[in-house]
């Protein structure tokens, strides 16, 4: 290892496809970027994956990227990746909610073999299978229409924890309702 090499020199060497320079950048900044991503996502696995994606992108775009301040460039990049990741998770959750609500509405308006009260009972049964905190969060969110911030404050949880419980309950409901309607 070369002692005392500056970030500017590393960026220049990176543009020249110097694998050692890439490794040095990785060693200098991996932990800092992991901490930023972990703070943003609240998940070790997600943070590790996002940092990996950032370094993969850095290598793939090494000749096109315009990097004046390496540390700032990397931190802004990991924040951007984290934000996009969180947005995609929220979008997926909303889509899951849409599917469940769509299924409920269809059950209300059609003369299928399963009537709405049977479906309501099935939902109650699924809710009983959920962990207590998950069920409580889901009930406050979906049946009492409380915003995530209010639920977090009321239950003394982080907003990320509330989002986690909502996502978890939606997955379980979606799986159970698919099985419930599999004969239709």
ABEGO torsion letter per residue (X at the ends): XBBGBBAAAAAAAAAAGBAAAAAAAAAAAAAAAAAAAAAAAGBAAAAAAAAAAAAAAAAAAAAABBBABAAAAAAAAAAAAAAAAAAAAAAAAAAAAAAAAAAAAAAAABBBABBAAAAAAAAAAAAAABBAAAAAAAAAAAAAGBBAAAAAAAAGBBAAAAAAAAAAAAAAAAAAAAAAAAAX
